Amino acid sequence: MITPVLHRIKRWLSLRSLLAAIIAAAVIAAPAAASLPATSGHDEQKPTLVFVHGAFADSSGWAEVAGRYLNAGYPVHAVSNPLRGIQYDSAYLQSYLATMKGPVVLIGHSYGGTVITNAATGNPNVEALVYVAAYALDGKETVQAANTLGGGQTEVTNHLVIRPFPGAQEGDADAYIDPAHFARLFAQDLPAQVTDFMGVSQRPGALASLVTPSGAPAWKEIPSWYMVARNDNIIPLEAQRVMADRAGATTVEVKSSHVPMMSRPSKVVDLIDRAIDGTH
């Protein structure tokens, strides 16, 4: 007889296997090589692509998109965002980027957009910023304030589970999306078998990140590209459009939840391709 613990382990492994199979099948089925820019005489050095995830997620969300570029021979980094606050996370990415040489394209999802906005400032190697349903904050702006741009509103803050973490400043804590609401808010266009596990394996973000002012935005100096997710239940559609417009970003809109890199990966690849082409 299988014990309850073993039963849970078997179920966990089966969910991981299902998620891996979905990603693998999509990668195999998609015309990956044909959709990526080819190396030519004027493109001797491919830029390094650095993918930054946001809160309530991890780098596995980039698996299919980043995998296509890996297969095409691009230098790829999917950074593990600490999610400890804007200053800390941005400083961490700055130090990470300082170890690289040559041109860099930064791609940020959700809160990861806040991190690339701050970390790229003053770095001459960063030639393009790509925001995928992400926060492109202005100077001194907070995530909480950005959610109201254009008259938008989000209910995600009504469904947060707060837990303490060691060393937190007074009033700070870890924030998770209540798993009961995770699929509907975060990824309503993905299979339930996938979102169920995403909900229980999410990485929390420090609550202070919602109300901490952003620094000088890199998009004022670096060309940017923005993917607006029309069916996003985390960052309001209106807010995304305002952020993309004021950044002067080359903008595309897709019918997607908050995770276009998982639900519309080919569209995300197309946008990154355009950013890469724009660095020549």
C-alpha positions, 0 to 999 in steps of 0.5 A: 500500500502506497503511503500518503507521503509516497503518493504526494511524491509520485503526484509531484513528479508526474506534474513535473513530467507533464510540464516538461513534456508540454514545453518539450513538445512545443519546442519541437513543434515550433519552427524555432530556427526559422524564427530567429535572426541568422548570424551574418557578416555584420553580426559576428557577435551575437548579443547575450540574452539575459532573462529576468523573471518576476515575483510568484515565479522562477526562471522555468517560465522562460524555458521555451523562449530561452531554449530556442535561443540556446538552440540557435547558439546565443549566449543565454542567462536566465537569472534567479531574481532574489525577490528581496526588494527593488534596490537589492534585486537591481544591485544583484543584477548589476553585479551579474551583468558586470561579469559580461562582455559585449552587447546584452539584451535584457528581457524582463517579465512582470516585476522583472521589468522593474529590475532591468529598468534599474539595473541597466542604467549606466551600463553601456553593454545593455543595448536593448530592453524587452518588457514582457507584460512587465513594469517599466517604472518611471523614476520614484514610481512604485509598483503599486502606483503603476498599477493605477496608470490609465485608470487600471486596477488589479485585484491581486493584492486582495489575494495575497498570503503573507508569511514572515521571513528572517531578517525582514525589515519592520512591516516587510514579509513574503507575499504569495498569491493564494493558490486558490486564485493563482491560475485565474490571476496569473495564467488562466490560459495554461492547462490546470495541471501546469498552473496547479503546480505553479501555484504551490511552487511559486517564489514569493516576493518581498511585500516592500517591493510594492511600495518602494520607489524605483530609481532612474529608468534605463529606458530613457537612454536605452531602446525598449520593446514592450509586449502588452498582454491584453488578458492580464489579470496581474498588471492592468492592460491600461497600465501596460499601455501607458508604461509602453507609450511613455518609454517610447517602446516598440509595442505589440499586443497579444491575447494572453494571460500574464505569462505570454512567454508560456502561452504565446512563446512564438510571439515573444520570440518575434519581439526579442528578434526585433530587439536584437535586430535593433541593436545592429 
